[in-house]
Amino acid sequence: MSRAVEAPWWAVRYEAMAGIDPVFAGVVDTAAEAQVDLVQRLLDLVDSDRIVDVGCGGGRHSILLQERGFDVTGVDLSPRLLRLARENWESRNQGRKGPTWMPGDMRWLPASGPFDAALLLDHTFGVFEDDGDHLRTLTGIIDQLRADGRVVCELLNPYYWAHHNVTRHHPPGSLADDMDVVRTYRFDAQRGRVEDRVTVMGRGQRYELPVQSLRCWTPVEIVSLFKAAGFRRVTVHGSEGWDVPEEPLPVHPEESVFLWAVAEL
Ligand SMILES: C[S@@+](CC[C@H](N)C(=O)[O-])C[C@H]1O[C@@H](n2cnc3c(N)ncnc32)[C@H](O)[C@@H]1O
């Protein structure tokens, strides 16, 4: 008798989030605009550059970049999220040629390069338990980049998370239409990971989504990881609280909730 193989949390959690949070369903919002503005600045993109958006989800960054004239490929594990991405593009750009959407695991990126740049946005990097898988993801990306290719990667800042237990309540209408959503974030110092629990309540129901558990690296550690993969130059910037900065900022241990790593070959 064969035993059922349980799907890892990251193959389930983001599709479930898309059901309660428009951001995960790929709706283009002002935060996505700010992220794309920063990406353009950090990567010095020029017209018609080829970009791969790794873990593109519902496609909000891929869509914006394609609309701005770049040639984008969005890769994601979830065919369901890629379907949403395609619909999101169509609803904004009826009939125009959109990004190329490809299903695939980031550790074995579908061969569709060479690209000028790769994106790992919104903590798409850090899902794996084993750092070997993170390293494999980066070397696989390098194989799909041109000789002067660049990567931008948005991460959680462990210095911030080590000192902040965060609980956020989203009342009905702010995320899910008629449900309360509570998110709690806790830092697991032993494993260097932020665990994010989501509880949904309402309509006589209460359920929890699979826990998101993201690996965090200090700036020095993330530079080492990117260099071990083969990148020559890596710089790390911070955020202003939860907001996307307009310009690259130094990492502030208490104020930067997120890190932005930029790696060049
Ligand atoms: C936090 S969401 C970010 C989505 C998108 N980058 C955004 O900012 O809207 C993480 C995405 O990574 C995808 N993902 C998770 N594990 C993956 C894997 N092993 N290979 C490819 N995609 C993966 C998920 O399906 C999800 O769409």
The ligand as a Tripos MOL2 file, in Angstrom:
@<TRIPOS>MOLECULE
LIG
   27    29     1     0     0
SMALL
NO_CHARGES

@<TRIPOS>ATOM
      1 C1          4.9350   35.3680   -0.4520 C.3       1 LIG1
      2 S1          4.3300   34.8290   -2.0070 S.3       1 LIG1
      3 C2          4.9330   36.1410   -3.0470 C.3       1 LIG1
      4 C3          4.2820   36.1900   -4.3910 C.3       1 LIG1
      5 C4          4.7440   37.3540   -5.2820 C.3       1 LIG1
      6 N1          6.1900   37.4050   -5.4180 N.3       1 LIG1
      7 C5          4.2150   38.6690   -4.7320 C.2       1 LIG1
      8 O1          4.9730   39.3930   -4.1120 O.co2     1 LIG1
      9 O2          3.0250   38.9390   -4.9290 O.co2     1 LIG1
     10 C6          5.4650   33.4820   -2.3500 C.3       1 LIG1
     11 C7          5.2440   32.8250   -3.7170 C.3       1 LIG1
     12 O3          6.2550   31.8430   -3.9160 O.3       1 LIG1
     13 C8          5.6720   30.6730   -4.4840 C.3       1 LIG1
     14 N2          6.5110   29.5350   -4.1070 N.ar      1 LIG1
     15 C9          6.6520   28.9760   -2.8870 C.ar      1 LIG1
     16 N3          7.5070   27.9550   -2.9310 N.ar      1 LIG1
     17 C10         7.9170   27.8550   -4.2280 C.ar      1 LIG1
     18 C11         8.8100   27.0090   -4.9020 C.ar      1 LIG1
     19 N4          9.4520   26.0250   -4.2740 N.pl3     1 LIG1
     20 N5          9.0270   27.2080   -6.2190 N.ar      1 LIG1
     21 C12         8.3620   28.1980   -6.8860 C.ar      1 LIG1
     22 N6          7.4890   29.0420   -6.2900 N.ar      1 LIG1
     23 C13         7.2770   28.8760   -4.9730 C.ar      1 LIG1
     24 C14         4.2770   30.6120   -3.8920 C.3       1 LIG1
     25 O4          3.3880   29.8290   -4.6700 O.3       1 LIG1
     26 C15         3.9110   32.0890   -3.8160 C.3       1 LIG1
     27 O5          3.2420   32.4980   -4.9890 O.3       1 LIG1
@<TRIPOS>BOND
     1     1     2 1
     2     2     3 1
     3     2    10 1
     4     3     4 1
     5     4     5 1
     6     5     6 1
     7     5     7 1
     8     7     8 2
     9     7     9 1
    10    10    11 1
    11    11    12 1
    12    11    26 1
    13    12    13 1
    14    13    14 1
    15    13    24 1
    16    14    15 ar
    17    14    23 ar
    18    15    16 ar
    19    16    17 ar
    20    17    18 ar
    21    17    23 ar
    22    18    19 1
    23    18    20 ar
    24    20    21 ar
    25    21    22 ar
    26    22    23 ar
    27    24    25 1
    28    24    26 1
    29    26    27 1
@<TRIPOS>SUBSTRUCTURE
     1 LIG1         1 GROUP 0 **** ****
